[in-house]
């Protein structure tokens, strides 16, 4: 495995690979790797000639008072895991490398950014879209892999690719979970013992809502959304940030459940905010 730390070196490597007609699968991460990231790397390795993974904690997507400084980091551990899981190139730029000067332009996400996670994190998805555009410009991947645990992020990026006619195909990766159902996340290490024991209830409530929709004859989403909200408030000690049902990937409110919808929730605990979701459609469930 090669470790690259500069934009120029990454672009030079990409140009060489493209010149040989090889394909690149790209897994962008903020590090502190877990099984979710590694499953994406495995899929990228199966579907491409080379796998590139980036580790970059992007300051643009953290708002004031958020956990940028506290975000877990362990580069040596990440290097070992990446190497063991078939990553060919690990791109680890410094903040000064990605943002060598004050940005004179950036992307603004006009649709799907002010709901769900974006509602309480203004500017977050602008930062996500900006860094993804930069990374795509540097790596030039044929396919990029994103986990569906961050489904709103996936929706924003899919729309970004369509808006700017980018050649990169976005591949949705399944949410990888602990044995008790809790979605794998780098932030889970910040839960205390009581919060960790309770956190799997989030996925249980999402699953119960999905089953209610599948078994029920009603199509009005408000009925199922009320069930979701009330169940979380009753069974979770943390603060429920949101509990909603929206179309996917449009992320719009809908009166009736038809086609693909996302059942999503976010819960704030003492030092960490957890998100989870289930994608429900006629074709597939995530």
Buried (B, 14 or more C-beta within 10 A) or exposed (E): BEBBEBBEBBBEBBEEBEEEEEBBBBBBBBBBBBBBBBBBBBBBBEBBBBBBBBBBBBBBBBEEEBEBEEBBBEEEEBBEBBEEBBBBBBBBBEEEBBBEEEEEEBBEBEEBBEBBBBBEBEBBBBBBBBBBBBBBEBBBBBBBBBBBBBBBBBBBBBBBBEEEEBEBBBBBBBBBBBEEBBBBBBBBEBBEEEBBEBBBBBBBBBEBBBEBBEEEEEEEBEBBBEBBBEBBEEEBEBEBBBBBBBBBBBBEEBEEBEEBBBBBBBBBBEEBBBBBBBBBEEEEEB
